[in-house]
Amino acid sequence: AAFNFYVLSGLFCYVLGFLVWLIVLAKAEVSYAYPLISLGYVFTAILAWLLFNEALTDIRIAGILLICIGVYLIARSYQPAGL
């Protein structure tokens, strides 16, 4: 089972995501970068709806919108060091 294509693909994606995260942390402040992780919940919900026909209820859509608003506000407040 450990050499299953899907397991290996998942591990590859996990390692790739970890490397990207390290690059992001090297270039941005943690207080700015960390909230962007919550966009993963948004993408997961939308992809589950598109690929697996999972329900995207009104309350889930409201939650997605709140996440997006929060990420937008954090992104707007970011001031790179040295400015």
Solvent accessible surface area in square Angstrom, and as a share of the most:
residue,aa,sasa,rsa
1,A,122,0.95
2,A,66,0.51
3,F,178,0.74
4,N,69,0.35
5,F,150,0.62
6,Y,168,0.64
7,V,65,0.38
8,L,83,0.41
9,S,35,0.23
10,G,41,0.39
11,L,99,0.49
12,F,133,0.55
13,C,83,0.50
14,Y,163,0.62
15,V,80,0.46
16,L,89,0.44
17,G,40,0.38
18,F,106,0.44
19,L,89,0.44
20,V,78,0.45
21,W,61,0.21
22,L,83,0.41
23,I,99,0.50
24,V,49,0.28
25,L,58,0.29
26,A,87,0.68
27,K,159,0.67
28,A,21,0.16
29,E,84,0.38
30,V,92,0.53
31,S,85,0.55
32,Y,48,0.18
33,A,0,0.00
34,Y,134,0.51
35,P,37,0.23
36,L,53,0.26
37,I,81,0.41
38,S,29,0.18
39,L,47,0.23
40,G,36,0.35
41,Y,153,0.58
42,V,8,0.05
43,F,119,0.50
44,T,88,0.51
45,A,27,0.21
46,I,62,0.31
47,L,94,0.47
48,A,15,0.12
49,W,120,0.42
50,L,107,0.53
51,L,120,0.60
52,F,146,0.61
53,N,133,0.68
54,E,85,0.38
55,A,66,0.51
56,L,43,0.21
57,T,60,0.35
58,D,122,0.63
59,I,139,0.71
60,R,121,0.44
61,I,73,0.37
62,A,43,0.34
63,G,29,0.28
64,I,24,0.12
65,L,102,0.51
66,L,125,0.62
67,I,50,0.25
68,C,51,0.31
69,I,97,0.49
70,G,31,0.30
71,V,16,0.09
72,Y,120,0.46
73,L,106,0.53
74,I,57,0.29
75,A,43,0.33
76,R,165,0.60
77,S,80,0.52
78,Y,54,0.20
79,Q,122,0.54
80,P,56,0.35
81,A,94,0.73
82,G,84,0.81
83,L,172,0.86
